[in-house]
Amino acid sequence: MRAAVLRSADAGSPYGRSRPLALERLPVPAPRSGEVLVRIVRASLCHSDLSVIDGSRVRPLPMVLGHEATGVIEGVGDGVDDVRTGDHVVLVFVPACGACRACSAGRPALCYRGAESNGSGDLLHGPALLRGPDGERINHHLGVSAFAEYAVVARESVVVIDRDVPFDVAAMFGCAALTGIGAVLRTGALQEDQSVVVLGLGAVGLMSVMAAAQVRGSTVIAIDPLPAKQELALRCGAQQVGAPDDAGELVGRLTDGGADVVVEAAGSARVMEAGLGLLARGGALVSVGLPHPDQQLTTQALQFAGTGRRLLGSYMGDAVPARDIPAYLDLWRSGALPVELLHTDTRPLADLNESLDALAEGSIVRRVFDLERDEDTRG
């Protein structure tokens, strides 16, 4: 199978010119007990992939990247009897064990065993399966490694979906939708007649805008330095948009003393600090971005107890994927979540490297890769 392998991180920018991902031919692994083999049909490029390439998220290398994808089950291992060959699935980047402290508390996105296996490049039910032609171990990215024609994943990493959902749409529901929608509806718990500010209008931020726009009486303000992203946010349901320098004025004019929820989707400590300043008393800043680990957050400590403001981390939108992916797809079917607006285009996997800079620069929102195209192996 063709697979996009990252062999060294901190590649720097421009990513595409340095061509950090090499398309290699790897053996197709076989599923073990508790695992399934998925033929990847579509996989999309996410900032979390860039975070591994630039060293912001330290992962063991070499590694096949990609974590947001959809495909078709081609085989199942022993003990898997609730999915079958031919099922269409969305892949989930936290394989929840169902038994740890977080899973028992109903928070599978924070699964301890899933986090451990993701951090080590293994799978939930055993060591890494990917191998180079000479037997070299190649690590899995977040239990998925979707930039490949096939992936063996834990049964817990797939959610079965209806077969009539277009693959280009389904691909965006494993990460962007879960994270962005969940940040507003789950973590931030936006209520009727409340206000929300979304800082950073990539796919996750725009999903947050769509979700907030569905809450009755909500005031939705979307902030990004790029005019094209602001225009897209209006199409996604924002009532007001602006550049970062406009945020204070817009919040002052459109809210009664500040926003109830601010979603930070830019992956920047500086943006987080600015977001805290936009909150109403008792408001919540929901952080979904992934700042570089060297970044530090500096703020007045008194504002939390003194004003009741809250800083909330949101990983995978506090999702329960088996519950939320079908529910969010129902919202898409109803027209409430026009996620097609975020689909920039669909390309062959051979275009992956040149797409890295485009994502980093903000000129694309969600580029989807067609793993079924018969392309050569140029990296």
Helices and strands as residue ranges (DSSP letters): E 2-6, H 15-18, E 21-25, E 35-44, H 47-53, E 63-64, E 68-76, E 88-91, H 101-104, G 108-110, H 112-120, E 139-140, E 150-154, G 155-157, E 158-161, H 167-170, G 171-173, H 176-182, I 183-187, E 195-199, H 203-213, E 219-223, H 227-236, E 240-242, G 244-246, H 247-254, E 259-264, H 269-276, E 279-287, H 302-307, E 310-313, G 316-318, H 321-333, G 339-342, E 343-348, G 349-351, H 352-361, E 366-370
